[in-house]
Amino acid sequence: MRYDIIGDIHGCYEEFVQLTKKLAYSWETGYPIHPAGRKLIFLGDLTDRGPLSIKVMETAYTLVQNKLALYTPGNHCDKLYRYFLGRNVQIKHGLETTVAEFQALDSARQEVVSAQFKKLYEDAPLYITADNQKLIVAHAGIKRSYIGRTDKKVKTFVLYGDITGETHPDGRPIRRDWAKVDEGESWIVYGHTPVKDPRFLNRTVNIDTGCVFGGKLSAFRYPEAEVVSVPSSMPYVEEKFQNFD
């Protein structure tokens, strides 16, 4: 099977459409289907901050239900799921945009959207292994020694990265650069931390190129190990991009 793994979309629906068309997917049915049978993989953070989070989520839901795509959740997905369960979550850090979209819907549509997202999340694996574990897709990455585990420690790493518990002055968590010391043969494809260009390091690649912050929306083609990107229509926010030494 050949895959196209798409980085954090964050409600940037128009860029998602452009990227899938650039990858030769057809939208004749109203959602993207590849004529050669390639599959999309969503690595989480479908929603929040961008303008059309619900359309992104609905498209991903339809594709996954029709076995045309795979999905694994990100930290924003986890928070939105808890919101739909009625948990006490803080409506900020981007969730406020999705909640505003949701609250603008009539009650019948709200029920459908909530039910669809909860099913999408509940059916999703914490991370994806494919092609006999030659391909691993995890939202913020994963240590190879964690593969096969789904305990709380692994979930925290997959959703938030290798956090230290400390924060930068602006409140962002300080993370260890786990990819720098990674060793292995299979590809680990992840996102979560925006970078200006896809970051290849050992056999890992970060494909969150900060579309919602004015960067690009990127896809990693497997097994070709190529990246395809489209530019963002959003305002550029320099400080949101991570610089690595």
C-alpha positions in Angstrom: 0.0 0.0 0.0 1.2 3.5 -0.8 0.3 6.4 1.5 0.2 10.2 1.6 0.6 11.4 5.2 -0.7 14.9 5.7 0.6 17.2 8.5 -1.5 19.2 11.0 -4.3 20.7 9.0 -5.8 22.8 11.8 -9.0 23.8 9.9 -7.1 24.9 6.7 -9.7 23.1 4.5 -8.9 25.0 1.2 -5.2 24.1 1.5 -6.1 20.5 2.2 -8.2 20.4 -1.0 -5.3 22.0 -3.0 -2.7 19.6 -1.6 -4.8 16.5 -2.3 -5.4 17.7 -5.9 -1.6 18.3 -6.2 -1.2 14.7 -5.1 -3.6 13.6 -7.9 -6.6 12.9 -5.8 -10.0 13.4 -7.4 -12.8 15.3 -5.7 -15.6 14.2 -8.0 -17.4 12.4 -5.1 -17.0 15.4 -2.8 -14.0 13.9 -1.0 -10.5 13.0 -2.2 -10.0 9.6 -3.8 -6.8 8.5 -5.6 -7.2 6.8 -9.0 -4.3 4.4 -8.2 -5.6 3.5 -4.7 -3.2 5.5 -2.6 -4.5 6.2 1.0 -4.4 9.4 3.0 -3.1 9.3 6.6 -4.1 12.1 8.9 -1.7 12.5 11.8 -4.0 14.5 14.1 -4.9 18.1 14.8 -7.5 18.3 12.1 -9.2 21.3 13.8 -8.6 24.5 15.8 -7.2 27.9 14.8 -8.1 27.7 11.1 -11.3 28.8 9.4 -13.0 25.5 8.4 -12.3 22.9 11.1 -15.7 21.2 10.9 -15.4 20.7 7.1 -11.9 19.1 7.6 -13.2 16.8 10.3 -16.3 15.8 8.3 -14.1 15.0 5.3 -11.7 12.9 7.4 -14.6 11.1 9.0 -16.1 10.2 5.6 -12.8 9.0 4.3 -12.1 6.8 7.3 -15.6 5.3 7.4 -15.2 4.4 3.7 -11.7 2.9 4.4 -10.1 5.4 2.1 -7.9 7.0 4.8 -6.4 6.4 8.2 -6.4 8.7 11.2 -4.6 9.0 14.5 -5.4 11.8 16.9 -3.3 14.8 18.0 -3.5 16.9 21.2 -6.1 19.2 19.8 -8.2 16.2 18.8 -8.0 14.9 22.3 -9.1 18.2 23.8 -12.0 18.5 21.3 -13.1 15.0 22.2 -13.2 15.9 25.8 -15.2 19.1 25.0 -17.8 17.0 23.1 -18.0 14.6 26.1 -18.9 17.7 28.2 -15.7 17.7 30.2 -14.4 20.9 31.8 -11.8 22.0 29.2 -10.4 25.5 28.7 -11.8 27.0 25.5 -8.5 28.5 24.3 -5.3 27.8 22.4 -7.3 27.4 19.2 -10.3 25.4 20.5 -12.3 28.6 20.6 -12.4 28.8 16.8 -13.8 25.2 16.5 -16.3 25.8 19.3 -17.5 29.0 17.6 -18.1 27.1 14.3 -19.9 24.3 16.2 -22.1 26.7 18.2 -23.2 28.4 15.0 -24.8 25.1 13.8 -28.4 24.2 14.5 -28.9 21.6 17.2 -29.5 18.7 14.7 -26.2 19.4 12.9 -24.5 19.7 16.3 -25.6 16.2 17.2 -24.3 14.8 13.9 -20.9 16.6 14.1 -20.4 15.7 17.7 -21.3 12.0 17.1 -19.1 11.8 14.0 -16.0 13.3 15.8 -16.5 11.1 18.8 -16.6 8.0 16.7 -13.6 9.1 14.6 -11.6 9.6 17.8 -12.8 6.5 19.7 -12.1 4.2 16.7 -8.6 5.7 16.1 -5.3 4.1 17.2 -3.0 6.1 19.4 -0.5 5.8 16.5 -0.4 4.0 13.2 1.9 1.2 12.2 1.8 0.1 8.5 3.7 -1.9 6.0 4.9 -4.5 8.5 6.0 -1.6 10.9 8.2 -0.1 8.2 6.0 3.0 8.6 5.0 4.6 11.9 2.8 7.7 12.1 2.4 9.4 15.5 1.2 13.0 16.1 4.2 14.3 18.0 6.4 11.3 17.3 7.3 8.2 19.3 10.3 6.5 20.7 11.0 3.2 19.0 11.1 1.5 22.4 7.5 2.6 23.0 6.1 1.0 19.8 3.5 -1.6 20.8 2.6 0.2 24.0 -0.4 2.5 24.6 0.0 3.4 28.3 -0.3 6.9 29.7 3.4 7.7 29.4 3.3 6.7 25.7 0.1 8.7 25.1 1.6 11.8 26.6 4.7 11.5 24.3 2.6 10.8 21.2 0.3 13.8 21.8 2.7 16.3 23.2 6.2 15.2 22.3 9.2 14.6 24.7 8.2 17.3 27.1 10.4 18.1 30.1 7.6 19.6 32.3 9.2 23.1 32.0 8.1 25.9 29.8 9.5 28.7 27.7 8.8 32.3 28.7 5.9 32.5 26.3 4.3 29.4 27.9 5.2 26.8 25.2 6.5 23.5 26.7 10.2 22.7 26.5 10.7 19.5 24.6 13.7 17.3 24.1 14.8 16.7 20.5 14.1 13.0 20.5 14.5 12.7 16.8 18.2 13.7 17.1 19.1 10.5 18.9 16.6 8.2 17.1 18.0 5.1 15.6 16.0 2.6 13.4 15.1 1.5 9.9 11.4 2.2 9.7 10.1 5.7 8.9 8.6 7.7 11.8 6.4 10.5 10.4 5.1 13.1 12.8 4.0 16.7 13.2 2.8 18.8 16.2 5.8 21.2 16.3 5.7 23.7 13.3 8.9 23.9 11.2 9.4 26.0 8.2 10.4 23.0 6.0 9.9 19.3 6.6 12.6 18.2 9.0 14.4 15.0 8.0 16.5 13.5 10.8 17.7 9.9 10.7 14.6 8.0 9.6 12.2 10.5 11.0 10.4 13.4 9.4 8.4 16.3 10.9 5.8 17.4 8.3 4.0 20.0 10.3 5.0 23.0 8.2 2.7 25.4 10.0 -0.1 25.9 7.5 -2.3 27.6 10.1 0.6 30.0 10.9 1.2 31.1 7.3 3.7 28.4 6.3 2.7 25.4 4.1 0.6 22.3 4.3 2.8 19.3 3.5 2.4 15.6 2.8 5.0 12.8 3.0 4.6 10.3 0.2 5.4 6.7 1.3 7.3 4.7 0.2 8.8 7.3 -2.1 10.0 9.5 0.9 9.1 12.6 -1.0 7.4 15.7 0.3 4.7 17.7 -1.6 3.5 21.0 -0.2 1.1 23.9 -1.0 1.4 27.4 0.4 -0.8 28.7 3.2 -3.4 31.5 2.7 -3.1 32.4 6.4 -1.1 35.3 7.9 2.6 34.4 8.6 3.5 34.3 12.3 7.3 33.9 12.5 7.5 33.1 16.2 5.3 30.0 15.9 8.0 28.1 14.0 10.5 26.0 15.9 14.2 26.6 15.2 16.5 23.7 15.9 20.2 24.0 16.5 
